[in-house]
Amino acid sequence: MKYMKLIPIYTKIIKDGRNYTIFLDGKTRFTYKADHKDSGQDFLKPSYWIFIFTFIGVMRAIQGINLPFSKIGTIIGVIVLGIISGKYFYKKFGYRDVKEIYLTESMIEDYIEKGKKVFKLEVWIAAISFVIFLILIISYYFTSSLALLIFSFFAFVFFIVYLNRLPKERIRLYKD
């Protein structure tokens, strides 16, 4: 995606279709459309199932392993690595082909209004993933379970990915 500050104002999710997001450049009011990368129904591919069963096996194997590191240092490491990974996944795997589109001001306002519903859903998803992260990281702190630490990392990455879709400019846009 381009490195300008784009605000996602509307996301269209079509079952078995081409999903896209419309972005607004807050300074210039130019609009852009970005197609989402296809997941391609990965769960039907054999490599997906091999990964899942391998992951389950590894998680069972490391269940009893305790890390010799400081718990606080490990938690800080998970947070830092989660922030870096979440930003990377959002930029790398979220969208393809960002193209400028030409919308009138009234069309932009319509898309902003329609986008409020998706915005609320994204806020809830981010909040729930953060709560899950907190529960898992607190559980890790008391049990020292490496499996809980790994799941808390994934929950935090998920939180950061959704947080990237909620810039301050977008929040201000929907408050107005």
C-alpha positions, 0 to 999 in steps of 0.5 A: 500500500502507498505510504500516505496516511489513508483512512479506510472509510468503507469495506465491502465483504462479498461472500465468495466475491471480490472484497475491497476497501475504499480509503480516503486521504484526509488531507487531499480528500482523494479516494482510493480503492484496494482489493483484498488479497484472496484467502483462496479458501486455504482450509481446503488445501492439504498444506493447511491441514498439515500445518494445523496438525503439526501446530497441534502436535508442537503445542502439545509437545511444548505444553510443559516447557517453562522458559528460563527467562524473566516473565516480565521480560518475556511479556515485553518481548511478546508485545514488541514482537507482536507490534512489529509482526502486526504492522508487517502482516497488515501492510504485507497481506491485507491489500493488493492494487491500491488505485485512485478512484474518483468520487464526488463529495456526496459519494464520499459522505455516503461511504463514510455513513455506510462504513460506520457499521463496519467500523463498530464491528472492527472496534469490537473485534480489536477490543475482544482480541485485546481482552483475550490477549490480556487473559492469556498473558495473565494466565501465562504469568501465573502458569508459565505455560509456553502454549499460553504465551504463543496464543497470547502472541497471536491474539496480540498480533490480531489486535495490532492488525485491527488497530492499524485499521482504526487510526485516529483520523478514522475515529474523528471522521466517524465522530463528526 
